[in-house]
Amino acid sequence: MNEQKEFKPYIPAERVTPELTVTSIVMGIILAVVFGAANAYLGLRVGMTISASIPAAVLAMGVIRVIMRKNSILESNIVQTIGSAGESLAAGAIFTLPALFLWAADGKMETPSILEITLIALLGGLLGVLFMVPLRNALIVKEHGILPYPEGTACAEVLLAGEEGGANASTVFAGMGFAAIFKFVIDGFKLVPSEVSLRVKGFAGEIGTQIYPAVMSVGYICGPRISSYMFAGGLVSWMVLIPAVVLFGADLTLYPGTAPIGQMFAEGGASAIWGSYIRYIGAGALAAGGIISLAKSLPLIIRTFSDAMKSLKGNTNTNTTRTGQDINMGVILGGVLLITIAIWLAPPIPVTFLGAIIVVIFGFFFATVSSRMVGLVGSSNNPVSGMAIATLLIATILLKATGDSGIHGMQGAIAIGSIICIVAAIAGDTSQDLKTGYLLGSTPKKQQIGEFIGVFAAALAIGGVLYLLNAAWGFGSEELGAPQAMLMKMIVEGVMENNLPWTLVFIGVFLAIAVEIVGIPVLPFAIGVYLPVQLNACIMVGGLVRLAFDKMNMKDKKKKDAIINDGVLYCSGMIAGEGLIGILLAVFAVFHVDKAIDLSSRLNLPASVSNIGSLVVFALVILSLLKFSLWRKRKENK
């Protein structure tokens, strides 16, 4: 308690400075939509999303401090708070909602309306904020010095280092610009193929790499360990499982395939085997990985929930200072009640009264768990997918047991899972943002209002983004694999219809268990098994660049850290830039403009020349990263 009393924020409680201004709201909304759309595109392609808090903070600092010449760190904090809410909502939505589009493509239901998607995303996001607000005093204030909240603390440090805000912002913008150019060359003009593959005659395996800036950037940001686990999963599926399936089953026709395996391989190569068989093994591994991560966290989850409830009990938070103001508890309770009724009664949302009760119970539990766990282990280790899988399994079983089966029950289960996934993601993001504000001296109430604004902005945009991407390429396609949504669809169908190739699923389950036993983190490995090896290899390249930076032997540790951090900012910019151009290209595809700018058929280059061109472009992507990190000119400290 002494440590808490002695804590002094950067901006004292008695000092009032601009926070929730028109500038911060407008900038925050723009970043919420931009990073939300970019994260949605990235997550549907790669199966992973990134935190937008630090890039949003850097951009806010660059614009407010350098361009507008205003010295207002709390305004920048509000921008970052609103902007990161959009990224978190998108991350929760794309794990589940595309399953509804997949069922529509199968002819089982009508395509979900934009209103349905918007309401699910909005209500889930609002619940996530509302559930977290009463926990702020218990987790952020009382546990200061105990719960580190790594991302929230790092974001505060970035904002405090505002003297370099302009230069750092230029790094993010440079990443966006170069990624936009590379994306147009690869997928717009199609001057070079998007991947290079290597096949060996007589062996059914396949290896290669994609050349996308965003995919490589994911590897750099995640680091060499996570990248290597994903690449190992890709090697197992593409260099072990696919050759084994072709070798032993060449003359067999096995469900869910509809032709002999040998014929499928001859006509479609390793990709055909991956699409018909390996994806189910990967789905089994992913499901097992999510459940294992949740089970491993269960003691911590129970202790976390218990500790949070003890801290919350009797906590009236009578602090009347500016830095102690939260949204009124009456507003919180009224909001939760209204949203619960809306989930139950709103016609576009296919959730029954039982489903609404499940949402409130599981939502509050997982919001509490998520808020405290990100304080302990960080957002990247928060088992949100495991929470979503557990919720889906329980919800689907309960709905089926109460007679709500068939496609309506399946829709209801996905809607429940979507809301819970968004609740957990937003609650974790809100707690990190409130930690940043606590360190800086922000007004919590204004930050909480900022979270609501970010949720509204991202929810209004996410429906259009999903519609656009589905219309352009379709979920589950080569361009948009949507791995988590495919998994959620399989889980619900498996319980409701019992029509999955369970042998393949259980192969994946026990592969995940074996990997866990030998001490390899199972979720990144399972994602690697599920995704194409070319994508995993591209992520691995980014991980290797990061490894080289980490291993640099430099006497000046600050300079080394600056190089690595510049790389993170540049890669964050590349992810945002490619995501935005990806959405622009989706617009072109819907209106058939894509064919007009496609130069591949006109050039008609030999495959060997095209592959060399791809490698040259990929080398330029890597060199651009080096240019804005390792080779960037820095001011020497005198």
N, C-alpha and C positions, 0 to 999 in steps of 0.2 A: 504493500500500500504506500510505503514511503516513496518508492520509485515513481508511482503514479502521481503523487502530490508534487513531486519535484519536477515533473515533466513540464516543459514550456514549449508550445508550438512555435514555429517560425514567425507567424503573424500572431501577436498576443490577442487574447479574447477581447480586451477593451478597445482594440483598434479595428475600425470598420473600413474595409476597402471594397472596391467593386468586385462582384462575383457573378451573380446571375443577371448579366446584362444582355442587351440585344445582340451585341457582337458575339458573346460567348454562346448564346443559344443558337444563332444562325450557323456559326462555325461548327458547333457540336452536332447539329442536325445534319449538316453536309457530311461530316466525318462518319456519323452513325450510318448514313445511307451508303457512303462510299465503302467503308470497311465492312459493313454488313453484306453488301453485294459481292465484294471481292472475296470475303470469307466463305460465302455460300458457294461461289464458283470453285474456290480452292477445295473446300470440304467435299464437294460432290465429285471432284476429279481425283483427289489424293486420299480422301478418307481422314484427313487431319486438318485442324484449323490452328491459327496462331492468335496470340493475344495482341490486340491493337492499342493497348493502353500507352505503351512507351512511344510508338510512332505518333499517336494522336497528341500526346503531350508535347513532343518535339515540334510538330507542325504548329500547334497552338502557340508555343513559345516563339517560334520563328515569325509567325504572322503578327501576334499581338505586340511582342517586344521590339522586333526589328523593323517590320514594315509599318505598323501603326505607331511605333515609338511610345508604347504605353508600358509602364512598369507595374504590371498587375499579375502576380503569380497565381492568385486565387481565381482570376478569370480563366487563365490557362488550365487550371485544375478542373473547372466546370466543363470546359471544352472536352478535356480528356474523359471526364465522367460520362458525359452524354455520348461521345464517340465510341467508347468501349462498350457501352450498353448495346449498341447496334451489332457489333461483332459477336457478342455473347448470345444475343437472341438468334442471330443467323446460325450460329454453331448448334444451338439446341434444335432449331427447326429442321435443318437439313439432315439430321440423323434419323428423322422419323417421317415427316410429312410427304416426301417423295413416294413412299409406299402407296399412298392413295392414287397417285398418277400411274403407278405400275399396275394396280388393280384395274384402273380405267382402261389402260392399254390392253389388258387381258380380257376386257369385255365384261367384267364382273360388276362394275358400277359406273356411274357418270363421273366425268372429270370433276374434281372438287372445285368449288367456286373460289374466286379470289376473296370473297367475303368470308367464307369458311376458314381459309388459311389465315387471313388477317385476324379474325376473331380468336382463333386458337393461339396464334403467336402473341397477340396483344394481351389476352387474359392470362396466359402463362407468364409473360414478362411482368405484368403488374403484380401478380401473386408473388413472384420471386422477390420483388422489391418490398412488398408489404410484409411478407414473412420475415425478411431480414431486418427491417427497421427496429423492431423491439429488441433485437439481439445486439444492436450496436454498442450500447453502454456495457453490456455483459462481456462481449467479445473484444471490442476495440479498445474501450477505455479501461475496464477493470483488469483485462488480461494484457495490457501494454507491458512489453518487456518479457512476456511469456510466449505469446503467439507472434511469430516474426512477420507473417504476411509478406513473403518475399517479393512478389510482383508489386504490391502496393508500396512497399518501402523503396524498391528500385525506382518506381515511377516518381516518388517524392524526391529522390536524389537527382533524377534527371531534371525535374523542374527547378530544384535548388541550384543546379549548375546552369542557370539561365544565361550566363555570360556567353556561352557557346551556342545558344539556342538557334541563332540564324544560320551558322555554319552547319549544324547538325540537321536543321530542316532542309537545307540545300542537298544534303546527302539523301534524304528520303525522296525529295522531288527528282533527283537524278536517277534514283532507282526506278521510280515510276516512269520517267521518260524513256530510259533505255529499254526497259521491259516492254513498253508499248511498241517501240520500233521492232524489237526481236519478235514479238508476238505477231505483228503484221507481216513480217518477212516469212514466218513459219506457217501461220494458219490463215492469214489474210491473202497475201499474194501467192503463198505456197511455192516460194522459190526453192525451198529445200524440204525434204521429208522431215516429219516431226520426230522420227526415231530412226536409229540405226540398229539393225539386228544381225546376228551371226548364227548361221546354222552349219552343222557338220553333217556331211553325207553319211547315212547309215545310223544316225543317232537322232532320236525324236526331240531332244531338248533344244532350247533356244535361249540365247543370251543377247543382250544389247542395251541400249540406253535411249531415253528420250532426251530432248535438248531444250526443254522449256525453262526459262529463267525462274518461274515461281516454284517449280518442282525442285530444282537445285537449291533454291533459297530455303525451302522447308528443311532440307538436309543440313544446311549451314546453321539455321536457328536451333534445330533440335539437337545438333551436335553429333559427334561420331558414334557414340554408343547406341543411341536410338536408331540412327541410320543403318548401322551394321546389323542390328537385330532385324530390321525390316528387309534388308538385302538378303540376310540368311534365310528368312522365310520365303523370299522370291526364288532363291536358288533351290530350296527344297521342293517347291511346287513345279518349277519349270525345268529343272535339271535332274530331278529324281522322280517325282510323282507322274509327270506327263510321259516321260520315256517308259516308265513301268506300265502305265495304263496301255500305251500303244504296243509294247512288247508282248504283254500277256493277254490282251483282249482284242487283237487285230481283227479277228474273224467274228467277234461277238457284237450283238446289238444290246446294249445295256441301258435301262432307264436311268436318267431322263433323256438319253440320246435316242434318235429315231432311225439311225443308219449304223452299219458296222463301223467300229472304231477305226479300222484301217482305212475305210473309205473317207471317213470324216477327216482323218489326218492328211490323206492325199489331197483332198479338196481345200481344206482350210488351215492346214498346218497345226502347230502347237496351240495357236489361239483357239481353234475349234474345240480341242480337248479341254482347254482351260475353261471355256464358256459353258460346256455341257457337264463337266465333272468336277474340275478342281475348285470352282467357285463354291460348290457345296461343301467341299472339305474345308475351304477357307472360312465359310460361314460357321461351320461347326467349331473350328478353332477360335473364331472371334467370339462366339457365344460363350464358349467355355472360358476364354480369357476374361471376358467381362464378369462372369460369375466368380471366377477364381479371385480376381482383383477385389471384388466386393466382399468375398468371404475372408480374404486376408485382412481386409480393412474392418471387418465386423467388430472385433473387440474395441478398436479405436472408435468406430462409429457409435457403438453403444455407450462407451465412456464419454465420447464427445457430446452426445445428445443429453446424457445425464448431467454432465458438468454445465452445459448451456442452460438446462432447465433450473438447476440449482442457482446459477448466477442470476437467472431471470426472475426467480421467485422473490417476491417482495421488492423487486427493483422498480421504484416509481420514477427514478431519474428526475429529482427535483432541481437539478442544476438549471439555473435561469440565465447563465452567461451565454454569449453568442455562440461559443464553440460547444455548448451543451444542449442546443435546441434541436429536437427531433420533431417529425410530424406527429400531431396529436394522436394518442392511442385510440380515441373514439373514432377518428377518421380511419385508422388502420383496421379496426374491427368491423366498422361499417363497410369499408371497401372489400374486405375478405368475404363478408356475407353477400354483398351485391354480386361479386364475381362468381361465387358458388352458385347462386340462383341463375345467373346468366349462362354458366356452363350447362346447367340442367335444362333450362327452358329455351335458350336461343335456338330457333329452328335450324340454322346452318350447322350447328355442332351436334354430331350424332352421339350424344352422351346421355345416359339415363340418370335417374336420381342416385342409383347405386354408384354409377361412374363418377358423379359429382362428389359423393362422399369419399370415394377412393382418392380422387384428386386432392381434396383438402387434407386428408390424413397423411397420405404419402408425400404430398407437396410440402406440408409443414415439417415433416420428419426429415426429408432429404434437403430442404432449404437450410434447416438448422445444421445438419451434418455437413453440407457443402460449405456453408459460411465458416464453420470452425476448421474443417479439414484443409481448406486453402490457406488458412492462417498457419497451419502446421507444416504442410508439405508442398504448398504452392498449387496453382491452378492446373498445371500440366499433369500432376499426379492425382487429381481429383477424379475418382472413378464414376464419372457421369454416365458413361455408356453402360456400366454395370448396373447402376441405379435404374436406368431406362429398361434394360433387359429384365431385371427382377420385377419391375412394375408391370411390364407387358405380360410376363408369364402369369403373375397373380391375377391381373385384371382380366386376361383372356380366359383363364380357368373359371373365375367367378362369374363372368358374363355368360359363359357356356353353361355353367351349372344352374344359372337362374333362367335359362331358356332364351337368352339373347345371343343366338348363334347365327350362323350364316354371315353374309356380307355385312349386315348392319352391325352385328357384334364385332366383326373384324375392324370395321371403320371406327366403332366406339373405342376399341382397345388401342388403336393407333392414335386417336385423338387424346385419350388419357395419357398414353406414353409420351406424346408430343408435349403436352402441357407440363408434365412432370420433368421432362428433359430440359425444357426451357426454364422452368422454375429453378432447378438445380444450377443451371449455367448462369442465370441472371443473379441468383443469390450469392454465388461465389464471386462474380464480378463486382457486385455492389459492395460486398465486404472489403475487397481489395481497394476499391475506390474510396470508401470511407476511411480506410487506414491511411491512404495517401492524404486525404483531407485532414485527418486528425494530426498528422505530423506537420502539415503546413499551417494549420490554424483556420481551416475552412469552416463555414457554417453548415453542420450536418443536414439541417432541414432543406437548405438550398441545393445541396448535393443530391438529396433524395428526390427533390422535384426535378433536378437534372436527369436522374435515372429514369423517371417517368417520361420525360420528354424524349430521351433516347429510345426507350421502348416503343413509344407511339410512332416515332419516325421510322424505325426499323420495321415495325409490324406493318405499317402502311406500304413499305417498299418490298417486303419479302415475298408477298403473293405475286406481284408482277415479275419479280426476278425468277421465281420458280416456274411460272407460266412460260416466260420467255425462253428459259433454258430447256424446258421440256419440249416446247414447240420447235426449237432449233435442232436439237440432237436426241432428245429422249433420255430419261433416266435409265440407268442400267446399260447404256451404250458404251462403246469404246471411249468416246469423248467424256462421258459423265457416268462413271461406274457406280456412283452412289452406294458405296459398300455398306455403310451402317443401315441405310434405309432398306437395302436388299435383305440384310440380316433381319431387321425388325419384321419385314413382310414374311420371311420364311418362318420366323418363330410363331407369329400369329396364325399363319396358314397351317403350320404343323400341329398346333393345338386344336384349332377349329375343324380342319378337314383331314388331318392325318395323311397328307399326300406327298410328304417329302421323301427323297431318297435317303432314308435314315442310315443306311450303311455308310454312305459317303460322309454324312454329317458326323457320325460317331468316329469315323477315321480321324476327322479333324479334331473332335473333342479329345481323343486319347493322344493325338499328336501334341495338342496344347498341354495336356497333363504331363506328358513326358518332358516337354521343354521346361515346364515349371519345375519339375523335379530336379533337373540339372542346373537350375538357378538362373535361367534366362528369362527376363521379363516377357510375359506371354503375349500381352496385347500388341506391342509393335511387331513381334514375330508373326502373330496371327494376321495382322493387317498385311504384312509382307507376303504371306501365303495366298491371301485373297487377291491382291492386286497384281497387275502385269509386272514381270521382272524388269522390263525396260523402265518403268516408272520408278521402281525400287532402286535400280542402278543409278538413275539420275539423282535421286535423293542421296545415295551413297557418295556421289561425287561432291555434293555440297558438304557432306559430313567430313570428307577427306580434306577439303580446303580448311574447314574449321579445325580439324586435327592438326594440320600444319601450322595454323596460327597459334593454337594452344601449346604446341611443342617448341615454339620459337624461343631461343635462348637469348633473352634481352635483359640487360642490367636495369633498364628503366621500366619498372612494372606498370607505371601509369601510362607510358606510351604503348605498351603491349595491350593493356586493357582498352585504351582508346582505339587501337586498330581493330580489336575484336568487336567493340561496340559499334564502330562505324560500319563494320560488316553486317551487323544485325540490323542497323537502320537502313542500309542500302538494300538488304534482302527484303526487309519489310516493305520498302518502297516498290521493289520488283514484284512482290506478291500482289500488292494493291494495283499496280499498273497493269499487270497481266490480267488480273481479275476484271478490271474495268474494260479493257480491250476485248476480253473474252465475251463480256456481255454485249459490247458493241457489235462484235462479229455474229453473236446470236441474233441481234436485230437484223443484220445483213442477211443471215440465213433464212429468217422468217419471210423477208421480202424479196428473196432470191437475188440479192445484190452480190452475194458471195461468189456466184459463178462468173459475174462480170469482172471481178478483180482477181480471179484465179488464173495465174500465169503458168501453172504446171503443165497443162495440156499443150499450150502454145510453144513452150520451150522444148518439151519432149526430150529431156536429157537422159542419157544412159544411167542405169541404176548406180553404177560405180561412181560416176561423176556426181550424181545427186547425193550419195552417201558422204563423199568427200566434202561437199558443200555443207551438209549437216554438221559434220565434225568441225569445220571452220567456224560456223555460226556458234556452236557450243563453246569453242575455244574463246570466241569474242565475249560471250556471256561471262565466262570465268575471268577473263582479263578485265572486264568492266568492274567486276567485284573487287579485284586486286587494286585497280586504279583508284577506287573511292574508299579503300580501307588501308591496305599495306603501303601503297605508293602515294597516298594523299599527303599533300604538304600541310604541315602543322606549324603553328606559331611556337617558337622555342621559348620556354620559360626562362626568363633572365634571372 
